Amino acid sequence: MATQKLQASRALKVIPSDNAFIPSINLVHAGANTGVGTNLLISVAANFITDNVSAGDVVYNLTDSTAATVVSVQSQTSLTMNANIFAAAGKSFAIYQQSGASGLGNQGCVLYVGGAGIISCVTSGNDAIDFQAVPAGSFFPVNVIKVNSSVTTATNIIALW
């Protein structure tokens, strides 16, 4: 008789976003922004080119719990993103490798849901669906590549691989 078990070996906090897929667990660069500009991440201490940051990577603004996707690497210290998630300097950020949408990185994960609510997501089969009344403290056994922020009310979501 077959049994199902969940044995995750990797985990990452999910920042629901309409602008970015759940990234892979691979951290590319972390730091704090030192300047602001529309849809830009500017950090004078960064080494974006040396660290191989590339279009499609996902930027987490850890201070404000927002996320965006890298559109292009302008220089060693500046990135263009698909959303303006840095309105002030001094915000902590982390850049993770490309998501499953590009065929690299995260090909889908299951979720742990800490706070009850709606999960609006895109499955690894590219189906957009809203799951109602997901209970707190539950595992969400759907292979997910994106959690949308515009509808999601569930909180403390963790991606598990």
Backbone as a chain_set.jsonl record, in Angstrom:
{"seq": "MATQKLQASRALKVIPSDNAFIPSINLVHAGANTGVGTNLLISVAANFITDNVSAGDVVYNLTDSTAATVVSVQSQTSLTMNANIFAAAGKSFAIYQQSGASGLGNQGCVLYVGGAGIISCVTSGNDAIDFQAVPAGSFFPVNVIKVNSSVTTATNIIALW", "coords": {"N": [[0.834, -1.174, 0.0], [0.615, 2.16, -0.899], [1.897, 5.153, 0.56], [1.512, 8.59, 1.305], [3.857, 11.086, 1.969], [5.141, 14.059, 3.324], [8.132, 15.403, 2.938], [9.973, 17.838, 3.212], [12.962, 19.435, 2.179], [13.943, 21.924, 1.792], [13.092, 25.383, 2.341], [11.305, 28.476, 1.969], [10.259, 31.716, 2.742], [7.238, 32.943, 1.432], [6.53, 35.739, -0.47], [3.665, 37.055, -1.353], [2.851, 38.109, -4.635], [1.854, 40.003, -7.435], [3.622, 40.563, -9.335], [5.788, 38.832, -9.478], [7.005, 35.472, -9.678], [7.161, 32.656, -7.398], [10.375, 32.418, -6.244], [13.278, 30.326, -6.952], [15.04, 28.522, -4.415], [17.607, 29.38, -4.422], [19.801, 31.718, -3.39], [21.015, 34.639, -4.797], [22.061, 37.223, -4.374], [22.302, 39.531, -1.65], [21.431, 42.434, 0.291], [21.252, 45.972, 0.933], [19.274, 48.601, -0.365], [20.588, 51.626, -1.761], [19.813, 53.814, -3.107], [17.1, 55.375, -4.95], [14.735, 54.958, -7.599], [12.385, 54.93, -10.248], [11.126, 51.751, -10.643], [13.637, 50.655, -10.128], [16.447, 48.974, -8.638], [18.92, 50.031, -6.673], [22.135, 49.734, -5.473], [25.027, 50.588, -4.026], [26.931, 48.933, -2.952], [26.667, 46.57, -4.239], [27.251, 43.746, -6.453], [26.077, 43.038, -8.996], [26.513, 42.1, -11.663], [28.869, 40.535, -11.433], [27.878, 38.678, -9.587], [26.168, 37.265, -11.159], [23.451, 38.001, -11.489], [20.408, 37.947, -13.223], [18.022, 38.662, -15.885], [14.726, 37.852, -15.027], [15.265, 36.831, -12.532], [14.232, 37.014, -9.073], [13.415, 39.675, -6.965], [13.227, 40.247, -3.595], [11.893, 42.615, -1.485], [12.675, 42.817, 1.606], [12.118, 44.38, 3.798], [9.657, 45.686, 3.302], [8.063, 43.606, 2.494], [7.541, 43.019, -0.3], [7.671, 42.108, -3.784], [9.424, 41.735, -6.916], [10.254, 41.236, -10.401], [13.379, 40.864, -12.027], [14.102, 42.808, -14.806], [16.211, 43.771, -16.346], [19.805, 43.925, -16.084], [21.401, 46.744, -15.35], [23.866, 47.747, -14.531], [26.786, 47.075, -12.492], [25.783, 47.918, -10.078], [23.067, 48.475, -10.345], [19.713, 47.591, -11.085], [16.946, 46.996, -13.306], [13.521, 46.586, -12.714], [10.247, 44.942, -12.871], [8.394, 46.25, -11.35], [7.817, 48.92, -9.017], [9.285, 48.677, -6.192], [10.878, 49.815, -4.289], [10.683, 52.563, -2.587], [12.098, 54.134, -0.928], [15.401, 54.622, 0.406], [17.662, 52.27, 2.04], [16.398, 49.849, 2.455], [16.2, 46.407, 3.141], [17.115, 43.717, 1.003], [16.742, 40.702, -0.961], [17.925, 38.682, -3.581], [16.771, 36.174, -5.597], [17.285, 33.203, -7.554], [15.926, 32.668, -10.859], [12.434, 31.938, -11.439], [10.081, 29.175, -11.801], [8.606, 29.873, -14.039], [10.234, 30.548, -16.116], [11.38, 28.242, -16.815], [13.56, 27.598, -15.384], [15.017, 27.089, -12.119], [12.571, 27.256, -9.624], [10.327, 24.77, -10.047], [7.899, 24.351, -9.04], [6.214, 24.152, -5.92], [5.062, 22.943, -2.737], [2.913, 24.38, -0.261], [3.075, 25.747, 3.048], [0.661, 27.002, 5.159], [0.362, 29.531, 7.353], [-1.498, 31.403, 8.374], [-4.982, 31.565, 8.148], [-7.07, 31.809, 5.179], [-7.692, 33.076, 1.836], [-6.04, 31.643, -0.96], [-4.675, 32.776, -3.788], [-3.463, 31.579, -6.661], [-0.986, 30.377, -9.075], [-0.687, 27.364, -10.656], [1.782, 24.741, -11.22], [1.071, 23.728, -13.641], [0.233, 25.917, -14.94], [-2.281, 26.92, -14.319], [-4.541, 29.313, -13.214], [-5.962, 29.924, -10.147], [-8.247, 30.404, -7.42], [-8.19, 29.486, -4.123], [-10.447, 28.974, -1.634], [-10.975, 29.625, 1.87], [-8.685, 28.37, 3.103], [-7.293, 26.593, 5.702], [-5.626, 27.723, 8.736], [-2.317, 26.783, 9.662], [-1.954, 24.651, 7.94], [-0.924, 22.291, 5.399], [-0.589, 22.854, 1.98], [-1.36, 21.054, -0.585], [-0.721, 21.495, -3.4], [0.972, 21.886, -6.422], [2.659, 24.715, -6.756], [3.578, 27.773, -8.45], [3.324, 30.465, -8.223], [2.079, 32.936, -6.001], [-0.465, 35.09, -5.863], [-0.796, 38.53, -4.945], [-2.996, 40.231, -5.017], [-5.449, 39.016, -4.406], [-5.003, 37.113, -2.448], [-5.426, 36.328, 0.945], [-4.505, 34.75, 2.934], [-1.879, 34.219, 5.317], [1.607, 34.235, 6.389], [2.951, 32.35, 4.688], [4.787, 29.625, 3.497], [7.049, 28.332, 1.182], [7.746, 25.035, 0.197], [10.14, 22.583, -0.666]], "CA": [[0.0, 0.0, 0.0], [1.391, 3.393, -1.001], [1.566, 6.211, 1.5], [2.026, 9.897, 0.928], [4.471, 11.811, 3.062], [5.738, 15.326, 2.95], [9.453, 15.536, 3.529], [10.64, 18.976, 2.579], [14.343, 19.651, 2.589], [14.221, 23.349, 1.631], [11.936, 26.236, 2.621], [11.486, 29.904, 1.72], [9.061, 32.52, 2.975], [6.619, 33.429, 0.202], [5.961, 37.079, -0.489], [2.684, 37.084, -2.439], [3.125, 39.198, -5.561], [1.315, 39.937, -8.788], [4.749, 40.93, -10.199], [6.884, 37.859, -9.465], [6.741, 34.089, -9.319], [7.94, 32.189, -6.259], [11.703, 32.125, -6.784], [13.928, 29.123, -6.443], [15.642, 28.743, -3.1], [19.002, 29.784, -4.621], [20.08, 33.13, -3.145], [22.035, 35.161, -5.702], [22.68, 38.397, -3.765], [21.505, 40.182, -0.606], [22.008, 43.699, 0.728], [20.299, 47.05, 1.185], [19.337, 49.587, -1.45], [21.195, 52.897, -1.344], [19.21, 54.878, -3.907], [15.769, 55.062, -5.455], [14.37, 55.359, -8.947], [11.221, 54.163, -10.664], [11.399, 50.368, -11.056], [15.065, 50.374, -10.014], [17.132, 48.591, -7.407], [20.247, 50.629, -6.694], [22.905, 49.404, -4.28], [26.427, 50.867, -4.352], [27.767, 47.83, -2.463], [26.306, 45.352, -4.973], [28.052, 43.217, -7.562], [25.043, 42.312, -9.726], [27.078, 41.399, -12.828], [29.766, 39.503, -10.904], [27.062, 37.656, -8.916], [25.338, 36.623, -12.182], [22.034, 38.348, -11.451], [19.952, 38.002, -14.609], [16.601, 38.905, -16.122], [13.908, 36.741, -14.568], [15.488, 36.606, -11.107], [13.196, 37.635, -8.251], [13.894, 40.538, -5.893], [12.367, 40.401, -2.415], [12.12, 43.725, -0.575], [12.411, 42.154, 2.879], [11.608, 45.373, 4.745], [8.258, 46.001, 3.011], [7.382, 42.378, 2.037], [7.098, 43.146, -1.68], [8.553, 41.371, -4.701], [9.4, 42.106, -8.328], [11.117, 40.434, -11.263], [14.431, 41.613, -12.715], [13.916, 42.959, -16.249], [17.558, 43.849, -16.914], [20.902, 44.363, -15.234], [21.938, 47.96, -15.968], [25.281, 47.881, -14.176], [27.177, 46.308, -11.308], [25.074, 48.427, -8.904], [21.705, 48.9, -10.673], [18.816, 46.663, -11.79], [15.598, 47.424, -13.664], [12.534, 45.578, -12.322], [8.928, 45.131, -13.458], [7.542, 46.964, -10.393], [8.543, 49.871, -8.179], [9.141, 48.17, -4.82], [11.782, 50.549, -3.404], [10.325, 53.98, -2.594], [13.049, 54.822, -0.058], [16.674, 53.915, 0.571], [17.873, 51.576, 3.304], [15.534, 48.663, 2.551], [16.892, 45.127, 2.954], [16.601, 42.942, -0.116], [17.378, 39.443, -1.348], [17.648, 38.321, -4.971], [16.776, 34.722, -5.773], [17.351, 32.727, -8.939], [14.696, 32.658, -11.648], [11.328, 31.08, -11.04], [9.684, 28.119, -12.72], [7.971, 30.412, -15.242], [11.242, 30.63, -17.167], [11.932, 26.911, -17.045], [14.691, 27.429, -14.478], [14.721, 27.31, -10.705], [11.411, 26.643, -8.987], [9.37, 24.109, -10.933], [6.678, 24.185, -8.257], [6.425, 23.786, -4.525], [3.858, 22.905, -1.921], [2.931, 25.5, 0.665], [2.567, 25.694, 4.407], [-0.12, 28.218, 5.368], [0.328, 29.826, 8.778], [-2.712, 32.143, 8.714], [-6.107, 31.168, 7.29], [-7.581, 32.758, 4.198], [-7.74, 32.713, 0.416], [-4.778, 31.593, -1.687], [-4.816, 32.983, -5.223], [-2.168, 31.077, -7.12], [-0.796, 29.773, -10.387], [-0.121, 26.036, -10.457], [2.882, 24.421, -12.136], [0.442, 23.489, -14.94], [-0.139, 27.248, -15.41], [-3.69, 27.189, -14.047], [-4.777, 30.358, -12.214], [-7.106, 29.482, -9.347], [-8.356, 30.926, -6.057], [-8.641, 28.486, -3.149], [-11.14, 29.654, -0.545], [-11.012, 29.063, 3.224], [-7.551, 27.502, 3.426], [-7.143, 26.732, 7.153], [-4.332, 28.046, 9.336], [-1.531, 25.64, 10.121], [-2.156, 23.509, 7.046], [-0.11, 22.125, 4.208], [-1.37, 23.101, 0.773], [-0.729, 20.052, -1.451], [-0.854, 21.834, -4.812], [2.268, 22.302, -6.944], [2.433, 26.141, -7.002], [4.726, 28.566, -8.888], [3.082, 31.874, -7.932], [0.986, 33.31, -5.102], [-0.831, 36.467, -6.21], [-1.07, 39.365, -3.776], [-4.228, 41.023, -5.13], [-6.602, 38.301, -3.847], [-4.585, 36.278, -1.323], [-5.574, 36.858, 2.294], [-3.768, 33.866, 3.83], [-0.619, 34.839, 5.749], [2.7, 33.378, 6.857], [3.04, 31.263, 3.714], [6.148, 29.132, 3.29], [7.227, 27.392, 0.081], [8.516, 23.855, 0.608], [10.609, 21.722, -1.746]], "C": [[0.885, 1.246, 0.0], [0.941, 4.392, 0.048], [2.188, 7.505, 1.013], [2.672, 10.525, 2.144], [5.131, 13.07, 2.522], [7.057, 15.447, 3.681], [10.2, 16.636, 2.801], [12.066, 19.091, 3.086], [14.744, 21.121, 2.472], [12.941, 24.138, 1.855], [12.297, 27.694, 2.377], [10.172, 30.612, 2.01], [8.543, 33.04, 1.642], [6.136, 34.859, 0.433], [4.975, 37.089, -1.654], [2.903, 38.314, -3.319], [2.434, 38.962, -6.89], [2.428, 40.176, -9.809], [5.839, 39.878, -10.31], [6.38, 36.474, -9.083], [7.501, 33.76, -8.036], [9.32, 31.837, -6.806], [12.177, 30.737, -6.366], [14.564, 29.49, -5.109], [17.059, 29.315, -3.205], [19.183, 31.292, -4.486], [21.235, 33.569, -4.03], [22.786, 36.327, -5.056], [21.739, 38.942, -2.689], [22.204, 41.47, -0.187], [20.931, 44.69, 1.095], [20.42, 48.049, 0.046], [19.864, 50.912, -0.911], [20.647, 54.086, -2.122], [17.843, 54.442, -4.371], [15.6, 55.608, -6.866], [13.212, 54.468, -9.358], [11.645, 52.81, -11.239], [12.881, 50.013, -11.017], [15.42, 49.813, -8.646], [18.547, 49.116, -7.556], [20.939, 50.295, -5.374], [24.385, 49.56, -4.605], [27.366, 49.761, -3.886], [27.552, 46.539, -3.262], [27.323, 44.994, -6.048], [27.119, 42.406, -8.46], [25.583, 41.531, -10.922], [27.968, 40.251, -12.371], [28.983, 38.348, -10.275], [26.111, 36.935, -9.871], [23.84, 36.826, -11.971], [21.585, 38.471, -12.903], [18.458, 38.288, -14.692], [15.823, 37.658, -15.733], [14.127, 36.411, -13.102], [14.452, 37.405, -10.318], [13.831, 38.407, -7.104], [12.831, 40.593, -4.801], [12.799, 41.658, -1.672], [11.707, 43.18, 0.788], [11.836, 43.098, 3.922], [10.105, 45.585, 4.565], [7.436, 44.79, 2.577], [6.726, 42.566, 0.672], [8.098, 42.411, -2.57], [8.364, 41.877, -6.119], [10.367, 41.203, -9.078], [12.137, 41.343, -11.94], [14.133, 41.615, -14.213], [15.272, 43.005, -16.936], [18.558, 44.287, -15.853], [21.536, 45.559, -15.94], [23.431, 48.112, -15.742], [25.571, 47.001, -12.972], [26.332, 46.693, -10.097], [23.613, 48.796, -9.153], [20.958, 47.857, -11.501], [17.525, 47.374, -12.165], [14.66, 46.268, -13.338], [11.184, 45.885, -12.959], [7.943, 45.831, -12.522], [8.409, 47.871, -9.531], [8.364, 49.476, -6.713], [10.09, 48.849, -3.827], [11.494, 52.043, -3.508], [11.273, 54.806, -1.731], [14.315, 53.978, 0.051], [16.726, 53.214, 1.929], [17.004, 50.354, 3.509], [16.366, 47.402, 2.3], [16.262, 44.373, 1.795], [17.376, 41.643, -0.264], [16.976, 39.162, -2.782], [17.817, 36.82, -5.097], [16.757, 34.376, -7.253], [15.96, 32.634, -9.552], [13.68, 31.634, -11.164], [11.037, 30.018, -12.089], [9.07, 28.624, -14.006], [8.949, 30.457, -16.411], [11.802, 29.26, -17.531], [13.142, 26.624, -16.186], [14.217, 27.548, -13.039], [13.507, 26.553, -10.219], [10.443, 26.071, -10.018], [8.043, 23.838, -10.221], [7.013, 23.72, -6.858], [5.066, 23.615, -3.866], [4.001, 24.015, -0.892], [2.521, 25.071, 2.061], [1.883, 27.029, 4.628], [-0.252, 28.457, 6.863], [-0.951, 30.507, 9.226], [-3.802, 31.89, 7.694], [-6.486, 32.252, 6.289], [-7.639, 32.179, 2.809], [-6.307, 32.636, -0.113], [-5.116, 31.687, -3.167], [-3.471, 32.615, -5.82], [-2.191, 30.656, -8.585], [-0.11, 28.441, -10.13], [1.02, 25.794, -11.443], [2.36, 24.065, -13.517], [-0.078, 24.762, -15.577], [-1.64, 27.532, -15.303], [-3.792, 28.248, -12.957], [-6.062, 30.001, -11.47], [-7.067, 30.135, -7.971], [-8.912, 29.824, -5.17], [-9.193, 29.228, -1.944], [-10.955, 28.899, 0.771], [-9.906, 28.049, 3.506], [-7.268, 27.686, 4.921], [-5.719, 27.069, 7.599], [-3.629, 26.77, 9.761], [-1.65, 24.433, 9.226], [-1.126, 23.477, 5.931], [-1.035, 22.203, 3.012], [-0.763, 22.231, -0.323], [-0.967, 20.275, -2.945], [0.514, 22.321, -5.272], [2.128, 23.732, -7.476], [3.715, 26.817, -7.487], [4.555, 30.056, -8.585], [1.934, 32.017, -6.955], [0.724, 34.788, -5.355], [-1.195, 37.265, -4.965], [-2.442, 40.03, -3.824], [-5.444, 40.343, -4.505], [-6.24, 37.528, -2.579], [-4.749, 37.01, 0.003], [-4.884, 35.968, 3.326], [-2.415, 34.508, 4.142], [0.395, 33.777, 6.169], [2.834, 32.13, 5.99], [4.506, 30.908, 3.496], [6.136, 28.136, 2.141], [8.126, 26.261, 0.549], [8.868, 23.026, -0.619], [11.165, 20.458, -1.151]], "O": [[1.801, 1.362, 0.815], [-0.241, 4.471, 0.384], [3.25, 7.511, 0.391], [2.1, 10.502, 3.234], [5.613, 13.105, 1.389], [7.09, 15.579, 4.905], [10.969, 16.373, 1.876], [12.343, 18.872, 4.265], [15.782, 21.519, 3.001], [11.843, 23.644, 1.599], [13.445, 28.098, 2.555], [9.106, 30.17, 1.582], [9.318, 33.522, 0.816], [5.43, 35.147, 1.399], [5.388, 37.127, -2.813], [3.113, 39.419, -2.818], [2.433, 37.846, -7.408], [2.213, 40.013, -11.01], [6.73, 40.006, -11.15], [5.459, 36.324, -8.279], [8.389, 34.511, -7.633], [9.425, 31.039, -7.737], [11.557, 30.071, -5.538], [14.608, 30.663, -4.738], [17.65, 29.692, -2.193], [18.77, 32.053, -5.361], [22.303, 32.956, -4.022], [24.008, 36.417, -5.174], [20.519, 38.824, -2.808], [23.424, 41.585, -0.298], [19.837, 44.314, 1.515], [21.515, 48.315, -0.45], [19.621, 51.272, 0.241], [20.981, 55.233, -1.826], [17.463, 53.282, -4.211], [16.238, 56.584, -7.261], [13.083, 53.353, -8.854], [12.419, 52.739, -12.194], [13.336, 49.166, -11.786], [14.788, 50.13, -7.639], [19.284, 48.701, -8.451], [20.398, 50.543, -4.296], [24.943, 48.77, -5.366], [28.489, 49.662, -4.38], [28.193, 45.526, -2.982], [28.13, 45.817, -6.482], [27.345, 41.214, -8.665], [25.146, 40.406, -11.167], [27.841, 39.128, -12.859], [29.367, 37.186, -10.407], [25.331, 36.086, -9.44], [23.047, 35.924, -12.244], [22.304, 39.038, -13.726], [17.729, 38.173, -13.707], [16.215, 36.541, -16.07], [13.273, 35.779, -12.481], [13.867, 38.356, -10.835], [14.667, 37.882, -6.368], [11.679, 40.943, -5.058], [13.956, 41.762, -1.267], [10.516, 43.092, 1.087], [11.138, 42.658, 4.836], [9.362, 45.657, 5.545], [6.239, 44.921, 2.318], [5.534, 42.313, 0.496], [9.224, 42.13, -2.16], [7.301, 42.379, -6.484], [11.184, 40.502, -8.48], [11.809, 42.448, -12.371], [13.937, 40.56, -14.816], [15.475, 42.372, -17.972], [18.205, 44.93, -14.864], [22.138, 45.408, -17.003], [24.169, 48.545, -16.628], [24.7, 46.272, -12.497], [26.174, 45.888, -9.18], [22.971, 49.371, -8.273], [21.482, 47.315, -12.474], [17.059, 48.251, -11.437], [14.957, 45.113, -13.644], [10.993, 46.963, -13.522], [6.772, 45.988, -12.869], [9.598, 47.612, -9.343], [7.402, 49.893, -6.068], [10.102, 48.495, -2.648], [11.999, 52.714, -4.408], [11.259, 56.036, -1.791], [14.293, 52.77, -0.184], [15.951, 53.516, 2.836], [16.884, 49.868, 4.633], [17.147, 47.348, 1.35], [15.044, 44.381, 1.619], [18.495, 41.498, 0.228], [15.825, 39.375, -3.164], [18.86, 36.263, -4.754], [16.28, 35.145, -8.087], [14.956, 32.535, -8.847], [14.023, 30.615, -10.567], [11.678, 29.976, -13.139], [9.011, 27.88, -14.985], [8.535, 30.409, -17.57], [12.608, 29.14, -18.454], [13.699, 25.528, -16.246], [13.127, 28.058, -12.782], [13.423, 25.336, -10.384], [9.815, 26.816, -10.771], [7.169, 23.163, -10.765], [7.978, 22.986, -6.644], [4.05, 24.086, -4.377], [5.099, 24.529, -0.68], [1.722, 24.15, 2.234], [2.451, 28.077, 4.321], [-0.901, 27.681, 7.565], [-1.448, 30.238, 10.319], [-3.561, 31.994, 6.491], [-6.258, 33.441, 6.513], [-7.636, 30.963, 2.618], [-5.463, 33.46, 0.241], [-5.757, 30.8, -3.729], [-2.458, 33.251, -5.528], [-3.236, 30.589, -9.232], [0.925, 28.388, -9.466], [1.199, 26.559, -12.391], [3.124, 24.093, -14.482], [-0.742, 24.722, -16.612], [-2.196, 28.29, -16.099], [-3.194, 28.1, -11.892], [-7.112, 29.802, -12.081], [-5.994, 30.39, -7.423], [-9.987, 29.289, -5.44], [-8.489, 30.014, -1.31], [-10.797, 27.678, 0.777], [-10.162, 26.992, 4.081], [-7.03, 28.809, 5.367], [-4.744, 26.74, 6.923], [-4.267, 25.8, 10.17], [-1.47, 23.304, 9.682], [-0.538, 24.497, 5.571], [-2.144, 21.67, 3.04], [0.236, 22.615, -0.931], [-1.365, 19.358, -3.664], [1.152, 23.102, -4.566], [1.539, 23.938, -8.537], [4.807, 26.497, -7.017], [5.513, 30.823, -8.675], [0.932, 31.311, -7.057], [1.58, 35.634, -5.095], [-1.824, 36.744, -4.044], [-3.0, 40.359, -2.777], [-6.386, 41.03, -4.11], [-7.1, 37.315, -1.724], [-4.287, 38.138, 0.175], [-4.696, 36.381, 4.47], [-1.873, 35.254, 3.326], [0.078, 32.594, 6.285], [2.829, 31.005, 6.489], [5.354, 31.785, 3.332], [5.324, 27.211, 2.117], [9.138, 26.489, 1.211], [8.033, 22.791, -1.493], [11.621, 19.58, -1.883]]}, "num_chains": 1, "name": "protein.A"}
